[in-house]
Amino acid sequence: MFDTVVAYDGGADRVAGYASVTPDNVGALVDGTIFTRGGKDKQSTAIFVGGSDIPKGEALFEAVKKRFFGPFRVSIMLDPNGSNTTAAAGVALLTKGRKLKGKKAVVLAGTGPVGMRAATFLAEEGADVTLTSRSQLRAENAARAIESRFGVKVKGIVGADDASRA
């Protein structure tokens, strides 16, 4: 619901939301957007990939892009759980008036959607990034996923809580 409200607040005339969309069944939805309007009329149509699972959202995003060809395409945005917009806003604030290249950055609880995106954006800005998790395996998996998808190096470490330090 959040994304729908934001879309309307942003000026959208109509929003059609769909649930349970997968890379296997998204084709008909994409075709309905790219073939129904011609030329400049397409600029009024966009596909927003939301959800709560970044890897599933990325797979869906890639499946949508694969349906496009030639002039048969519309704008598309990926933002599961607001991860891209929230992380981008935070990193933009950090970079305002300063460079991050060579700086050290630690993203606490960095294995969630916003943390992973923030770590990615910071690394893309040249920072030496470490993300934390309560689980070493989860931290390492998140760091590997970021490196695999975006080609930037991020370290994953365990961040102990009070109970585990006692």
Order of alpha helices (4+ residues) and beta strands (2+ residues): alpha-alpha-beta-alpha-beta-alpha-beta-alpha-beta-alpha-beta-alpha
